[in-house]
Amino acid sequence: MGEIRAALDGSWLLLRNRPEGMAFFDQSIQGFWRSFQVIFLLVPAFLVSGLAEKRFYFSENLYHPDAFPNDAFWFAQTVGLGIDWLALPLLLAVVAVPIGISNRYVPFIVVRNWTSLLASVPYLITYLLFLLGVISAGIAVLLSLTCLLVVIWYRFLVARIALQAPIGLSIGVVVLDVLLTLVISQLVGLMWGT
């Protein structure tokens, strides 16, 4: 619990572009492997996001609730989450030496994993408001796009600070992360039938 609290404190500092936030993360090899367990803390956001996506399909009359491929949907979403969680770390591990980030790879992945918790909060709030009927599907989509822009900026700050990299390389890492997520999202859709 102490590590979670420290990581959230560090995540908040990084969001405010304060490099001292790096000191709040365990950047050892053990901390690196432990940071992948953050995926379990993201399960509530994952479930709420999936439920909101289903509700969106129903509200747009893209699926009738009785005809929705529920098992295929949740299987594809779960597989997609796992692939998305591992894709960037694996790809960066392969290119870390050629692009000159091998000495900052472990700290970056640790921070990237932990900051995913804070990055998930705006989405969680948006989707909960949609599921509770407080906001419409259109407003939820608009807020989601706004969240995406904020999270992309946050990812840039994390890359810039944790990698201690030039702006161009930091932007490249963020673009790669976003592109991987988009491709995986498309594959998830194909897996369950959209």
N, C-alpha and C positions, 0 to 999 in steps of 0.2 A: 504494500500500500504506500509505503514511503517513496518508492521509486516512481510510482504513478503520480503522486503529488508533486515530486520534484520535476518530473518530465512535463507536467502541465504548467508549472511555474516557468520552466525554461521555454516552453512553447509560446507562452504569452509574451515573454520578453522578446523572442525572435519575431513574433508578429509585430512588435513595436520597433523592429529593426535595431535591437540591442544585442550585440554579439556576446555580451556576458551571459546570455541565456544558455550558451553552449556548455557552461560549467555545471548545469543542472542535470546533464545526461551522462549515464555510464557509457563511456566510449571505449571500454575494453572489449576484447573478443567475446567474453561472457555476456557483456551488455549488448553487443551486436546480436548474438543469437537470441537473447531474451527479448530484444525489441520486436522480433517477429511475432511474439505472443500477443502483441497489441491487437492483432486481428480478432482475438476473442473479445476484447473490449469494444470492438466495432460492431459486434453482432446486433445490438439493439438498433443502431443506425441502419444496418443492412436490412433487417426485418421491416423496419418502418419504410424504408425506401422501396422495398419490394411490394409491400402492401399499397403504397401510394401509386406505384406504377400500374398495379392491377386495377386500382380504382380509376386511374386515368383511362385505361382501355375501356372500362365499363361506361364512364361518363361520356366518352366520345363515340360510344356504340361500335367500337371496333371488335368487341367480344361480348357475347351474352354470358353472364355469370355462370349459367349452367353448362355452357360449352367451353369454358376456359380450361386449357390444358395445365391444371394446377401443378401436378407432379413434375411434368417436363419443365415448367416455368421455374420452380424452386430448385430443381436439379441444375439447370443451366445457370441460374443466378449464383448458386453456391460454387460451381466450378469456375465461373467467371471471376468471382471474388478472389478465389485462391490463385488463379493465373495472374490476375491484375496485381495482387499483393507481391508476387514473386518476379514478375516480368522485368521491371526496371532494375531491381538489385542484380538479377542474373545478367542482364544485358550490360549494365555498367561494369560488372565484374570482368566481363570479357574485354571491354574497351578501356578500362581504367588506366592501364599502362600507356597505350598509344595516345590517349588524350591528356595524359599528365595529371591524373587525379588519384593515383594509386595510394599515395600517403594520406589522402583525405577521404578515401572511399568508406572506411568503417565509420568514422564520425558522421558522415553524410547520411548513410543508410540508417544508422541509429536514430538520428534526428528526424529524418524523413518518416520513419515508421511511427515514432512517438507523436510528431506533430499532426499525424493523420487524425488523432483523437480530436484535437481542437478544430481542425478543418472540417470534421464531420458535423459539428454542432449546428451551423447555420442550415444545413440540409435537413438535419433531424427536426429542427423547429419548423421549417417550411412544410415538410411532409406531414408532421403531426397536425399542424393547422389545417392542411388540406383534408386529412383523414377525419378530423373532427368537424369538418364542414364550415370552418371559420372563414376560409378563403376558397375561391373557385379554382378550377383546373387552370384557367388562363393566368390567374395571379400566381399560382404555384409554379408554373413554367417560367414566368417572368422573374420571380424571386430566385428560382433555381439558376437561371442564367446569371443573375447578379451574384449569387453565391459562387458560381464558377469563376467569375472574374476576380472576386476577392481571393479565392483559393489559389488561382494561378499566380496572383501577386505574392501571396504568402509563400507558395512553393519557390518563387523566384528569390525571395528574401532568404529562405532556408538554404537554397543552393548557393547563393552568393556568400553567405556567412559560413556555412558548414564546409563548403568546398574551398573557400578562400580563393575563388576563381574569378577571372575577368567576367565582365557583363555578358559578352557574347557566349562564352561557354556555359554560364549559368542559364541564359535564355535557352540555349540548345538542350540542356538537360531537362528543363521544364517542358519544352515543346515535345521532346521525346516521350516524357511521362504522359502528357496529354494525348499524344497520338497513339501510344500503346493502349491507353484506357479506351479511346474511341474504337480502335480496331477490335479490342476484346469485347466491348459492348456490342458491336455488330455481330461478332461470332456468337455471343450469347443469344442474341435475337434469332439467329439462324438455327441454333440448337433447339429452341423450343417452339419455333414456328412463326415468327413475325417476318 
